[in-house]
Amino acid sequence: MNKKKLPGGTETILLVDDQDAIWDFMIEALQTLGYTVILAENGLDAVEIYKSNPSKIDLVILDMIMPKLGGHGAFYQIRAIDPNARILLSSGYVSEEEVNDILEQGAKGFIPKPHRISVIAEEIRRILDEK
C-alpha cells in the first residue's frame, strides 16, 4: 500500500474546540505534521488568545458548537480583530446554511467531524498556501 506523505508545515494553528478527545487527537496530529498548536476551549478564549497574538497565529480551526461563545460569534469577533484572519470551520452538527453563511463571510473552508487527518492536512495546506 502506497502511503502518501501528508503535507505539513511550521505555522501556528489556534485550535478552538470544547471536546478533550478532539484536542488530544488534533494536537498530536498537527504537531506530528510540524505545526505549533495553541488550544482554546471555547470561543471566548479563542478571541482573547487571538487578540493577544494576532501576528503569531496563521490559522484558526474553529468548532461551531461550543459553550460561552459559539463558532459563529467567535468568527465575527476574530475577523473584527483581523479582517484577514484565516479561519477553517469544523463541526459535526451544524446546518449547511450556517456553514455557507460563514463561508460567504470569508471563512476559508469547512471540515466535518469526525476528522480525518488526511483531509485536515490537505485543507490546512491549501488555506495556508493561498496568497
The first five atom37 places (N, CA, C, CB, O) and aatype in JSON, in Angstrom:
{
  "aatype": [12, 2, 11, 11, 11, 10, 14, 7, 7, 16, 6, 16, 9, 10, 10, 19, 3, 3, 5, 3, 0, 9, 17, 3, 13, 12, 9, 6, 0, 10, 5, 16, 10, 7, 18, 16, 19, 9, 10, 0, 6, 2, 7, 10, 3, 0, 19, 6, 9, 18, 11, 15, 2, 14, 15, 11, 9, 3, 10, 19, 9, 10, 3, 12, 9, 12, 14, 11, 10, 7, 7, 8, 7, 0, 13, 18, 5, 9, 1, 0, 9, 3, 14, 2, 0, 1, 9, 10, 10, 15, 15, 7, 18, 19, 15, 6, 6, 6, 19, 2, 3, 9, 10, 6, 5, 7, 0, 11, 7, 13, 9, 14, 11, 14, 8, 1, 9, 15, 19, 9, 0, 6, 6, 9, 1, 1, 9, 10, 3, 6, 11],
  "atom_mask": [
    [1, 1, 1, 1, 1],
    [1, 1, 1, 1, 1],
    [1, 1, 1, 1, 1],
    [1, 1, 1, 1, 1],
    [1, 1, 1, 1, 1],
    [1, 1, 1, 1, 1],
    [1, 1, 1, 1, 1],
    [1, 1, 1, 0, 1],
    [1, 1, 1, 0, 1],
    [1, 1, 1, 1, 1],
    [1, 1, 1, 1, 1],
    [1, 1, 1, 1, 1],
    [1, 1, 1, 1, 1],
    [1, 1, 1, 1, 1],
    [1, 1, 1, 1, 1],
    [1, 1, 1, 1, 1],
    [1, 1, 1, 1, 1],
    [1, 1, 1, 1, 1],
    [1, 1, 1, 1, 1],
    [1, 1, 1, 1, 1],
    [1, 1, 1, 1, 1],
    [1, 1, 1, 1, 1],
    [1, 1, 1, 1, 1],
    [1, 1, 1, 1, 1],
    [1, 1, 1, 1, 1],
    [1, 1, 1, 1, 1],
    [1, 1, 1, 1, 1],
    [1, 1, 1, 1, 1],
    [1, 1, 1, 1, 1],
    [1, 1, 1, 1, 1],
    [1, 1, 1, 1, 1],
    [1, 1, 1, 1, 1],
    [1, 1, 1, 1, 1],
    [1, 1, 1, 0, 1],
    [1, 1, 1, 1, 1],
    [1, 1, 1, 1, 1],
    [1, 1, 1, 1, 1],
    [1, 1, 1, 1, 1],
    [1, 1, 1, 1, 1],
    [1, 1, 1, 1, 1],
    [1, 1, 1, 1, 1],
    [1, 1, 1, 1, 1],
    [1, 1, 1, 0, 1],
    [1, 1, 1, 1, 1],
    [1, 1, 1, 1, 1],
    [1, 1, 1, 1, 1],
    [1, 1, 1, 1, 1],
    [1, 1, 1, 1, 1],
    [1, 1, 1, 1, 1],
    [1, 1, 1, 1, 1],
    [1, 1, 1, 1, 1],
    [1, 1, 1, 1, 1],
    [1, 1, 1, 1, 1],
    [1, 1, 1, 1, 1],
    [1, 1, 1, 1, 1],
    [1, 1, 1, 1, 1],
    [1, 1, 1, 1, 1],
    [1, 1, 1, 1, 1],
    [1, 1, 1, 1, 1],
    [1, 1, 1, 1, 1],
    [1, 1, 1, 1, 1],
    [1, 1, 1, 1, 1],
    [1, 1, 1, 1, 1],
    [1, 1, 1, 1, 1],
    [1, 1, 1, 1, 1],
    [1, 1, 1, 1, 1],
    [1, 1, 1, 1, 1],
    [1, 1, 1, 1, 1],
    [1, 1, 1, 1, 1],
    [1, 1, 1, 0, 1],
    [1, 1, 1, 0, 1],
    [1, 1, 1, 1, 1],
    [1, 1, 1, 0, 1],
    [1, 1, 1, 1, 1],
    [1, 1, 1, 1, 1],
    [1, 1, 1, 1, 1],
    [1, 1, 1, 1, 1],
    [1, 1, 1, 1, 1],
    [1, 1, 1, 1, 1],
    [1, 1, 1, 1, 1],
    [1, 1, 1, 1, 1],
    [1, 1, 1, 1, 1],
    [1, 1, 1, 1, 1],
    [1, 1, 1, 1, 1],
    [1, 1, 1, 1, 1],
    [1, 1, 1, 1, 1],
    [1, 1, 1, 1, 1],
    [1, 1, 1, 1, 1],
    [1, 1, 1, 1, 1],
    [1, 1, 1, 1, 1],
    [1, 1, 1, 1, 1],
    [1, 1, 1, 0, 1],
    [1, 1, 1, 1, 1],
    [1, 1, 1, 1, 1],
    [1, 1, 1, 1, 1],
    [1, 1, 1, 1, 1],
    [1, 1, 1, 1, 1],
    [1, 1, 1, 1, 1],
    [1, 1, 1, 1, 1],
    [1, 1, 1, 1, 1],
    [1, 1, 1, 1, 1],
    [1, 1, 1, 1, 1],
    [1, 1, 1, 1, 1],
    [1, 1, 1, 1, 1],
    [1, 1, 1, 1, 1],
    [1, 1, 1, 0, 1],
    [1, 1, 1, 1, 1],
    [1, 1, 1, 1, 1],
    [1, 1, 1, 0, 1],
    [1, 1, 1, 1, 1],
    [1, 1, 1, 1, 1],
    [1, 1, 1, 1, 1],
    [1, 1, 1, 1, 1],
    [1, 1, 1, 1, 1],
    [1, 1, 1, 1, 1],
    [1, 1, 1, 1, 1],
    [1, 1, 1, 1, 1],
    [1, 1, 1, 1, 1],
    [1, 1, 1, 1, 1],
    [1, 1, 1, 1, 1],
    [1, 1, 1, 1, 1],
    [1, 1, 1, 1, 1],
    [1, 1, 1, 1, 1],
    [1, 1, 1, 1, 1],
    [1, 1, 1, 1, 1],
    [1, 1, 1, 1, 1],
    [1, 1, 1, 1, 1],
    [1, 1, 1, 1, 1],
    [1, 1, 1, 1, 1],
    [1, 1, 1, 1, 1],
    [1, 1, 1, 1, 1]
  ],
  "atom_positions": [
    [[0.84, -1.18, 0.0], [0.0, 0.0, 0.0], [0.88, 1.25, 0.0], [-0.95, 0.0, 1.22], [1.8, 1.39, 0.81]],
    [[0.59, 2.14, -0.92], [1.38, 3.36, -1.04], [0.86, 4.41, -0.07], [1.36, 3.89, -2.49], [-0.24, 4.94, -0.26]],
    [[1.63, 4.69, 0.95], [1.19, 5.67, 1.96], [1.71, 7.04, 1.57], [1.69, 5.27, 3.38], [2.91, 7.3, 1.62]],
    [[0.8, 7.91, 1.19], [1.18, 9.25, 0.76], [1.57, 10.07, 1.98], [0.02, 9.94, -0.02], [0.9, 10.03, 3.01]],
    [[2.67, 10.82, 1.85], [3.1, 11.66, 2.95], [2.15, 12.85, 3.06], [4.58, 12.14, 2.75], [1.86, 13.52, 2.06]],
    [[1.68, 13.1, 4.25], [0.76, 14.21, 4.46], [1.52, 15.53, 4.45], [-0.02, 14.04, 5.78], [2.64, 15.61, 4.96]],
    [[0.91, 16.57, 3.87], [1.58, 17.87, 3.89], [1.58, 18.44, 5.3], [0.9, 18.84, 2.93], [0.6, 18.34, 6.03]],
    [[2.69, 19.04, 5.67], [2.8, 19.66, 6.99], [3.34, 21.07, 6.85], [0.0, 0.0, 0.0], [3.38, 21.63, 5.76]],
    [[3.76, 21.64, 7.97], [4.31, 22.98, 7.94], [4.78, 23.39, 9.32], [0.0, 0.0, 0.0], [4.74, 22.61, 10.27]],
    [[5.23, 24.64, 9.41], [5.77, 25.13, 10.69], [4.92, 26.27, 11.24], [7.22, 25.59, 10.51], [5.32, 26.92, 12.21]],
    [[3.77, 26.51, 10.64], [2.93, 27.61, 11.09], [2.29, 27.32, 12.45], [1.85, 27.9, 10.06], [2.35, 26.2, 12.96]],
    [[1.67, 28.36, 13.01], [0.99, 28.24, 14.3], [-0.52, 28.19, 14.06], [1.36, 29.42, 15.25], [-1.08, 29.04, 13.35]],
    [[-1.15, 27.2, 14.65], [-2.59, 27.0, 14.49], [-3.28, 27.15, 15.85], [-2.89, 25.6, 13.89], [-2.86, 26.57, 16.84]],
    [[-4.33, 27.95, 15.86], [-5.18, 28.07, 17.05], [-6.32, 27.08, 16.88], [-5.72, 29.55, 17.25], [-7.16, 27.23, 16.0]],
    [[-6.34, 26.07, 17.74], [-7.38, 25.05, 17.7], [-8.45, 25.41, 18.73], [-6.79, 23.63, 17.98], [-8.17, 25.51, 19.92]],
    [[-9.68, 25.6, 18.25], [-10.77, 26.02, 19.13], [-11.8, 24.9, 19.17], [-11.41, 27.37, 18.66], [-12.52, 24.67, 18.2]],
    [[-11.87, 24.2, 20.3], [-12.81, 23.09, 20.44], [-13.04, 22.83, 21.91], [-12.29, 21.81, 19.72], [-12.15, 23.03, 22.73]],
    [[-14.24, 22.37, 22.25], [-14.55, 22.14, 23.66], [-14.52, 20.67, 24.05], [-15.91, 22.71, 23.98], [-14.89, 20.32, 25.17]],
    [[-14.08, 19.79, 23.14], [-14.06, 18.35, 23.45], [-12.62, 17.86, 23.61], [-14.79, 17.54, 22.35], [-11.84, 17.92, 22.66]],
    [[-12.28, 17.37, 24.8], [-10.89, 16.98, 25.02], [-10.45, 15.81, 24.15], [-10.68, 16.63, 26.46], [-9.27, 15.71, 23.83]],
    [[-11.37, 14.93, 23.74], [-10.98, 13.84, 22.85], [-10.51, 14.41, 21.51], [-12.17, 12.85, 22.64], [-9.58, 13.88, 20.9]],
    [[-11.15, 15.46, 21.07], [-10.75, 16.14, 19.82], [-9.39, 16.8, 20.01], [-11.83, 17.19, 19.39], [-8.52, 16.7, 19.14]],
    [[-9.2, 17.49, 21.16], [-7.9, 18.16, 21.39], [-6.78, 17.17, 21.28], [-7.87, 18.86, 22.77], [-5.81, 17.38, 20.55]],
    [[-6.91, 16.07, 22.01], [-5.82, 15.09, 22.06], [-5.45, 14.63, 20.66], [-6.23, 13.89, 22.93], [-4.27, 14.61, 20.3]],
    [[-6.46, 14.25, 19.89], [-6.22, 13.76, 18.54], [-5.63, 14.85, 17.65], [-7.53, 13.24, 17.93], [-4.62, 14.63, 16.99]],
    [[-6.25, 16.02, 17.65], [-5.84, 17.1, 16.74], [-4.46, 17.66, 17.11], [-6.88, 18.23, 16.77], [-3.63, 17.88, 16.23]],
    [[-4.22, 17.88, 18.4], [-2.93, 18.44, 18.8], [-1.81, 17.49, 18.4], [-2.9, 18.71, 20.33], [-0.8, 17.9, 17.82]],
    [[-1.99, 16.21, 18.71], [-0.95, 15.24, 18.36], [-0.75, 15.17, 16.85], [-1.3, 13.86, 18.91], [0.38, 15.16, 16.36]],
    [[-1.85, 15.13, 16.1], [-1.76, 15.02, 14.64], [-1.09, 16.26, 14.05], [-3.16, 14.84, 14.03], [-0.21, 16.14, 13.19]],
    [[-1.5, 17.44, 14.5], [-0.94, 18.68, 13.95], [0.53, 18.85, 14.33], [-1.75, 19.88, 14.44], [1.33, 19.3, 13.51]],
    [[0.88, 18.49, 15.56], [2.29, 18.6, 15.97], [3.15, 17.6, 15.19], [2.43, 18.34, 17.5], [4.3, 17.9, 14.85]],
    [[2.61, 16.43, 14.9], [3.32, 15.44, 14.11], [3.61, 15.99, 12.71], [2.51, 14.13, 14.02], [4.64, 15.68, 12.11]],
    [[2.69, 16.81, 12.2], [2.88, 17.43, 10.88], [3.8, 18.66, 10.94], [1.52, 17.83, 10.3], [4.1, 19.26, 9.91]],
    [[4.23, 19.03, 12.16], [5.19, 20.11, 12.3], [4.64, 21.44, 12.79], [0.0, 0.0, 0.0], [5.39, 22.38, 13.03]],
    [[3.32, 21.52, 12.95], [2.69, 22.77, 13.36], [2.84, 23.02, 14.86], [1.22, 22.77, 12.98], [2.96, 22.08, 15.65]],
    [[2.82, 24.29, 15.24], [2.7, 24.68, 16.64], [1.21, 24.85, 16.89], [3.52, 26.0, 16.97], [0.51, 25.48, 16.09]],
    [[0.71, 24.29, 18.0], [-0.73, 24.34, 18.27], [-1.0, 25.08, 19.57], [-1.32, 22.93, 18.34], [-0.4, 24.8, 20.6]],
    [[-1.92, 26.05, 19.51], [-2.42, 26.75, 20.69], [-3.87, 26.29, 20.85], [-2.29, 28.35, 20.56], [-4.62, 26.25, 19.87]],
    [[-4.26, 25.95, 22.06], [-5.61, 25.45, 22.3], [-6.49, 26.49, 22.98], [-5.55, 24.19, 23.15], [-6.07, 27.16, 23.92]],
    [[-7.7, 26.62, 22.48], [-8.73, 27.42, 23.16], [-9.92, 26.49, 23.37], [-9.13, 28.72, 22.32], [-10.34, 25.79, 22.45]],
    [[-10.47, 26.49, 24.6], [-11.54, 25.56, 24.93], [-12.93, 26.09, 24.59], [-11.48, 25.21, 26.38], [-13.91, 25.36, 24.68]],
    [[-13.02, 27.36, 24.21], [-14.31, 27.92, 23.8], [-14.05, 29.18, 22.99], [-15.24, 28.22, 25.04], [-12.91, 29.63, 22.87]],
    [[-15.12, 29.75, 22.45], [-14.98, 30.92, 21.59], [-14.44, 32.14, 22.31], [0.0, 0.0, 0.0], [-13.67, 32.91, 21.72]],
    [[-14.81, 32.33, 23.57], [-14.3, 33.48, 24.32], [-12.79, 33.41, 24.48], [-14.97, 33.56, 25.71], [-12.08, 34.4, 24.26]],
    [[-12.3, 32.22, 24.86], [-10.85, 32.04, 24.99], [-10.16, 32.28, 23.65], [-10.52, 30.62, 25.51], [-9.1, 32.9, 23.58]],
    [[-10.77, 31.79, 22.58], [-10.19, 31.93, 21.23], [-10.02, 33.4, 20.88], [-11.08, 31.24, 20.18], [-8.97, 33.81, 20.38]],
    [[-11.04, 34.2, 21.16], [-10.99, 35.63, 20.84], [-9.88, 36.3, 21.66], [-12.35, 36.31, 21.12], [-9.11, 37.1, 21.13]],
    [[-9.8, 35.97, 22.96], [-8.76, 36.55, 23.82], [-7.36, 36.16, 23.34], [-8.96, 36.09, 25.28], [-6.47, 37.01, 23.27]],
    [[-7.18, 34.89, 23.03], [-5.86, 34.41, 22.57], [-5.5, 35.09, 21.25], [-5.87, 32.86, 22.4], [-4.36, 35.52, 21.06]],
    [[-6.46, 35.19, 20.35], [-6.18, 35.82, 19.05], [-5.81, 37.3, 19.25], [-7.4, 35.7, 18.1], [-4.88, 37.81, 18.63]],
    [[-6.56, 37.95, 20.12], [-6.32, 39.38, 20.39], [-4.9, 39.59, 20.92], [-7.36, 39.91, 21.41], [-4.25, 40.58, 20.59]],
    [[-4.42, 38.66, 21.74], [-3.07, 38.77, 22.34], [-1.96, 38.41, 21.35], [-2.97, 37.88, 23.56], [-0.83, 38.86, 21.51]],
    [[-2.27, 37.6, 20.34], [-1.22, 37.08, 19.43], [-1.61, 37.16, 17.96], [-0.9, 35.64, 19.77], [-1.39, 36.2, 17.23]],
    [[-2.18, 38.27, 17.48], [-2.7, 38.25, 16.11], [-1.66, 37.95, 15.05], [-3.34, 39.56, 15.81], [-1.97, 37.31, 14.04]],
    [[-0.42, 38.4, 15.25], [0.57, 38.19, 14.2], [1.23, 36.81, 14.31], [1.64, 39.27, 14.27], [1.96, 36.4, 13.41]],
    [[0.97, 36.1, 15.4], [1.6, 34.78, 15.59], [0.72, 33.64, 15.1], [1.94, 34.57, 17.05], [1.22, 32.53, 14.87]],
    [[-0.57, 33.88, 14.92], [-1.49, 32.8, 14.56], [-1.74, 32.82, 13.06], [-2.83, 32.92, 15.35], [-2.24, 33.8, 12.51]],
    [[-1.38, 31.7, 12.41], [-1.51, 31.63, 10.95], [-2.86, 31.09, 10.51], [-0.41, 30.76, 10.38], [-3.33, 31.39, 9.41]],
    [[-3.48, 30.3, 11.37], [-4.76, 29.68, 11.01], [-5.54, 29.36, 12.28], [-4.54, 28.39, 10.16], [-4.97, 28.96, 13.3]],
    [[-6.85, 29.54, 12.22], [-7.74, 29.18, 13.32], [-8.61, 28.02, 12.84], [-8.61, 30.4, 13.79], [-9.27, 28.13, 11.81]],
    [[-8.61, 26.91, 13.58], [-9.56, 25.82, 13.31], [-10.65, 25.98, 14.35], [-8.87, 24.37, 13.38], [-10.42, 25.79, 15.54]],
    [[-11.83, 26.34, 13.88], [-12.9, 26.8, 14.76], [-14.09, 25.85, 14.78], [-13.35, 28.18, 14.34], [-14.78, 25.68, 13.77]],
    [[-14.32, 25.25, 15.95], [-15.51, 24.42, 16.14], [-16.73, 25.34, 16.15], [-15.42, 23.57, 17.46], [-16.65, 26.47, 16.65]],
    [[-17.84, 24.87, 15.62], [-19.02, 25.72, 15.52], [-19.88, 25.7, 16.78], [-19.86, 25.29, 14.34], [-20.5, 26.71, 17.12]],
    [[-19.94, 24.57, 17.47], [-20.83, 24.43, 18.61], [-20.01, 24.34, 19.89], [-21.74, 23.18, 18.46], [-19.35, 23.33, 20.15]],
    [[-20.05, 25.42, 20.71], [-19.27, 25.44, 21.95], [-20.0, 26.25, 23.01], [-17.85, 26.03, 21.71], [-20.86, 27.07, 22.69]],
    [[-19.66, 26.01, 24.28], [-20.23, 26.84, 25.35], [-19.6, 28.24, 25.34], [-20.02, 26.17, 26.73], [-18.6, 28.47, 24.67]],
    [[-20.2, 29.15, 26.07], [-19.74, 30.53, 26.26], [-19.87, 31.37, 25.0], [-18.28, 30.54, 26.71], [-20.62, 32.36, 24.99]],
    [[-19.17, 31.0, 23.94], [-19.28, 31.72, 22.68], [-19.07, 30.71, 21.57], [-18.25, 32.9, 22.59], [-17.99, 30.14, 21.45]],
    [[-20.09, 30.5, 20.76], [-20.01, 29.5, 19.68], [-19.16, 29.99, 18.52], [0.0, 0.0, 0.0], [-18.65, 31.11, 18.53]],
    [[-19.02, 29.13, 17.54], [-18.18, 29.42, 16.39], [-18.61, 30.66, 15.62], [0.0, 0.0, 0.0], [-17.78, 31.43, 15.15]],
    [[-19.92, 30.83, 15.49], [-20.44, 31.98, 14.75], [-19.95, 33.28, 15.36], [-21.98, 31.94, 14.73], [-19.38, 34.13, 14.67]],
    [[-20.18, 33.45, 16.66], [-19.78, 34.66, 17.36], [-18.27, 34.84, 17.38], [0.0, 0.0, 0.0], [-17.77, 35.94, 17.18]],
    [[-17.55, 33.74, 17.61], [-16.09, 33.81, 17.65], [-15.54, 34.21, 16.28], [-15.48, 32.46, 18.09], [-14.59, 34.99, 16.19]],
    [[-16.14, 33.67, 15.22], [-15.7, 34.01, 13.86], [-15.75, 35.53, 13.66], [-16.58, 33.3, 12.81], [-14.78, 36.15, 13.22]],
    [[-16.9, 36.12, 13.98], [-17.06, 37.56, 13.74], [-16.15, 38.4, 14.63], [-18.51, 37.98, 13.97], [-15.64, 39.43, 14.19]],
    [[-15.93, 37.97, 15.86], [-15.05, 38.73, 16.76], [-13.58, 38.64, 16.33], [-15.2, 38.22, 18.21], [-12.85, 39.63, 16.4]],
    [[-13.16, 37.46, 15.87], [-11.78, 37.31, 15.39], [-11.59, 38.12, 14.11], [-11.43, 35.81, 15.14], [-10.56, 38.78, 13.94]],
    [[-12.57, 38.08, 13.22], [-12.46, 38.87, 11.97], [-12.48, 40.37, 12.27], [-13.62, 38.51, 11.01], [-11.9, 41.15, 11.51]],
    [[-13.12, 40.78, 13.36], [-13.11, 42.2, 13.74], [-11.71, 42.61, 14.18], [-14.14, 42.47, 14.88], [-11.28, 43.73, 13.93]],
    [[-10.99, 41.7, 14.85], [-9.61, 41.96, 15.27], [-8.7, 41.97, 14.04], [-9.13, 40.89, 16.31], [-7.84, 42.84, 13.9]],
    [[-8.9, 41.0, 13.16], [-8.06, 40.83, 11.97], [-8.92, 40.41, 10.79], [-6.93, 39.79, 12.23], [-9.28, 39.24, 10.68]],
    [[-9.27, 41.35, 9.91], [-10.13, 41.03, 8.76], [-9.53, 39.97, 7.84], [-10.41, 42.28, 7.96], [-10.25, 39.35, 7.05]],
    [[-8.22, 39.75, 7.94], [-7.57, 38.75, 7.08], [-7.32, 37.42, 7.8], [-6.26, 39.28, 6.57], [-6.66, 36.54, 7.26]],
    [[-7.86, 37.28, 9.01], [-7.66, 36.02, 9.76], [-8.12, 34.85, 8.9], [-8.43, 36.04, 11.12], [-9.18, 34.89, 8.27]],
    [[-7.3, 33.8, 8.89], [-7.66, 32.59, 8.13], [-8.34, 31.63, 9.09], [-6.39, 31.92, 7.45], [-7.74, 31.17, 10.06]],
    [[-9.6, 31.35, 8.81], [-10.41, 30.54, 9.72], [-10.99, 29.34, 8.97], [-11.54, 31.39, 10.35], [-11.65, 29.5, 7.94]],
    [[-10.74, 28.16, 9.51], [-11.25, 26.91, 8.97], [-12.31, 26.4, 9.94], [-10.1, 25.86, 8.76], [-12.01, 26.14, 11.11]],
    [[-13.53, 26.26, 9.46], [-14.63, 25.82, 10.31], [-14.61, 24.31, 10.48], [-15.98, 26.26, 9.72], [-14.15, 23.57, 9.61]],
    [[-15.11, 23.87, 11.64], [-15.12, 22.45, 11.96], [-16.38, 22.14, 12.76], [-13.84, 22.03, 12.74], [-16.69, 22.85, 13.72]],
    [[-17.1, 21.1, 12.38], [-18.26, 20.72, 13.19], [-18.83, 19.39, 12.75], [-19.34, 21.78, 13.1], [-18.63, 18.93, 11.62]],
    [[-19.54, 18.78, 13.67], [-20.26, 17.56, 13.34], [-21.75, 17.83, 13.26], [0.0, 0.0, 0.0], [-22.48, 17.05, 12.64]],
    [[-22.2, 18.91, 13.87], [-23.64, 19.14, 13.98], [-23.99, 20.57, 13.64], [-24.14, 18.82, 15.38], [-24.37, 21.34, 14.52]],
    [[-23.87, 20.94, 12.4], [-24.2, 22.32, 12.06], [-24.91, 22.3, 10.71], [-22.92, 23.23, 12.02], [-24.61, 21.47, 9.86]],
    [[-25.84, 23.2, 10.52], [-26.59, 23.2, 9.28], [-25.74, 23.72, 8.13], [-27.86, 24.04, 9.42], [-24.82, 24.52, 8.32]],
    [[-26.06, 23.23, 6.95], [-25.34, 23.67, 5.76], [-25.49, 25.18, 5.58], [-25.84, 22.92, 4.51], [-24.56, 25.86, 5.15]],
    [[-26.68, 25.71, 5.91], [-26.9, 27.16, 5.77], [-25.95, 27.95, 6.66], [-28.35, 27.52, 6.11], [-25.38, 28.95, 6.23]],
    [[-25.79, 27.48, 7.9], [-24.92, 28.19, 8.83], [-23.48, 28.18, 8.32], [-25.0, 27.57, 10.23], [-22.79, 29.19, 8.38]],
    [[-23.02, 27.02, 7.83], [-21.67, 26.92, 7.3], [-21.52, 27.82, 6.08], [-21.34, 25.45, 6.92], [-20.56, 28.59, 5.99]],
    [[-22.48, 27.74, 5.15], [-22.4, 28.55, 3.93], [-22.41, 30.04, 4.24], [-23.54, 28.22, 2.99], [-21.72, 30.82, 3.59]],
    [[-23.18, 30.43, 5.24], [-23.25, 31.82, 5.65], [-21.87, 32.32, 6.07], [-24.26, 32.0, 6.8], [-21.44, 33.4, 5.66]],
    [[-21.17, 31.53, 6.88], [-19.86, 31.95, 7.37], [-18.81, 31.85, 6.26], [-19.44, 31.11, 8.58], [-17.88, 32.65, 6.2]],
    [[-18.96, 30.85, 5.38], [-18.03, 30.76, 4.25], [-18.18, 32.01, 3.37], [-18.31, 29.47, 3.41], [-17.18, 32.55, 2.88]],
    [[-19.41, 32.46, 3.17], [-19.64, 33.68, 2.37], [-19.04, 34.9, 3.06], [-21.15, 33.89, 2.15], [-18.67, 35.87, 2.39]],
    [[-18.95, 34.87, 4.39], [-18.37, 36.0, 5.14], [-16.85, 35.94, 5.18], [-18.93, 36.02, 6.56], [-16.2, 36.81, 5.76]],
    [[-16.27, 34.9, 4.57], [-14.81, 34.87, 4.48], [-14.09, 33.72, 5.15], [0.0, 0.0, 0.0], [-12.86, 33.67, 5.12]],
    [[-14.82, 32.78, 5.75], [-14.15, 31.59, 6.28], [-13.51, 30.86, 5.09], [-15.15, 30.65, 7.08], [-14.02, 30.91, 3.98]],
    [[-12.41, 30.19, 5.35], [-11.63, 29.6, 4.26], [-12.03, 28.18, 3.89], [-10.18, 29.62, 4.63], [-11.6, 27.65, 2.86]],
    [[-12.84, 27.55, 4.74], [-13.21, 26.18, 4.44], [-13.96, 25.55, 5.6], [0.0, 0.0, 0.0], [-14.15, 26.17, 6.64]],
    [[-14.37, 24.31, 5.4], [-15.14, 23.58, 6.42], [-14.68, 22.13, 6.42], [-16.68, 23.69, 6.15], [-14.62, 21.49, 5.37]],
    [[-14.37, 21.6, 7.61], [-14.07, 20.17, 7.73], [-15.08, 19.54, 8.69], [-12.6, 19.94, 8.24], [-15.22, 19.97, 9.83]],
    [[-15.79, 18.51, 8.2], [-16.78, 17.86, 9.06], [-16.1, 16.95, 10.08], [-17.78, 17.05, 8.22], [-15.01, 16.43, 9.85]],
    [[-16.77, 16.76, 11.22], [-16.33, 15.77, 12.2], [-17.1, 14.49, 11.92], [-16.55, 16.27, 13.7], [-18.22, 14.57, 11.41]],
    [[-16.57, 13.33, 12.22], [-15.24, 13.12, 12.79], [-14.14, 13.48, 11.79], [-15.09, 11.66, 13.24], [-14.29, 13.3, 10.58]],
    [[-13.03, 13.99, 12.32], [-11.94, 14.44, 11.48], [-11.14, 13.29, 10.9], [-11.02, 15.34, 12.26], [-10.91, 12.27, 11.55]],
    [[-10.73, 13.48, 9.66], [-9.77, 12.56, 9.04], [-8.51, 13.37, 8.83], [-10.3, 11.93, 7.68], [-8.54, 14.41, 8.18]],
    [[-7.41, 12.91, 9.38], [-6.19, 13.72, 9.37], [-5.73, 14.03, 7.95], [-5.08, 13.01, 10.12], [-5.18, 15.1, 7.7]],
    [[-5.96, 13.11, 7.0], [-5.54, 13.39, 5.62], [-6.31, 14.59, 5.06], [-5.76, 12.15, 4.73], [-5.73, 15.44, 4.38]],
    [[-7.6, 14.66, 5.36], [-8.44, 15.78, 4.89], [-7.99, 17.08, 5.56], [-9.94, 15.51, 5.19], [-7.86, 18.11, 4.91]],
    [[-7.75, 17.01, 6.87], [-7.34, 18.19, 7.62], [-5.99, 18.7, 7.11], [-7.24, 17.87, 9.14], [-5.82, 19.9, 6.88]],
    [[-5.05, 17.8, 6.93], [-3.7, 18.19, 6.48], [-3.78, 18.9, 5.12], [-2.78, 16.95, 6.39], [-3.13, 19.92, 4.91]],
    [[-4.57, 18.34, 4.21], [-4.71, 18.94, 2.87], [-5.38, 20.31, 2.95], [-5.54, 18.0, 1.94], [-4.93, 21.26, 2.3]],
    [[-6.44, 20.42, 3.74], [-7.18, 21.69, 3.87], [-6.29, 22.77, 4.48], [-8.44, 21.51, 4.73], [-6.28, 23.91, 4.01]],
    [[-5.55, 22.42, 5.52], [-4.67, 23.39, 6.19], [-3.65, 23.92, 5.19], [-3.95, 22.75, 7.41], [-3.44, 25.13, 5.1]],
    [[-3.02, 23.03, 4.44], [-2.01, 23.48, 3.48], [-2.63, 24.33, 2.38], [-1.28, 22.28, 2.86], [-2.06, 25.33, 1.97]],
    [[-3.81, 23.92, 1.9], [-4.49, 24.69, 0.85], [-4.71, 26.12, 1.32], [-5.83, 24.03, 0.47], [-4.44, 27.06, 0.58]],
    [[-5.2, 26.28, 2.54], [-5.5, 27.6, 3.07], [-4.23, 28.4, 3.32], [-6.31, 27.49, 4.36], [-4.15, 29.58, 2.97]],
    [[-3.23, 27.77, 3.94], [-2.01, 28.49, 4.27], [-1.2, 28.86, 3.02], [-1.15, 27.65, 5.21], [-0.46, 29.85, 3.04]],
    [[-1.35, 28.08, 1.95], [-0.6, 28.37, 0.73], [-1.29, 29.4, -0.16], [-0.39, 27.1, -0.05], [-0.69, 29.88, -1.12]],
    [[-2.54, 29.74, 0.16], [-3.25, 30.78, -0.61], [-2.55, 32.11, -0.38], [-4.76, 30.87, -0.2], [-2.19, 32.44, 0.75]],
    [[-2.38, 32.84, -1.42], [-1.77, 34.18, -1.24], [-2.83, 35.24, -1.4], [-0.61, 34.41, -2.26], [-2.54, 36.43, -1.29]]
  ]
}
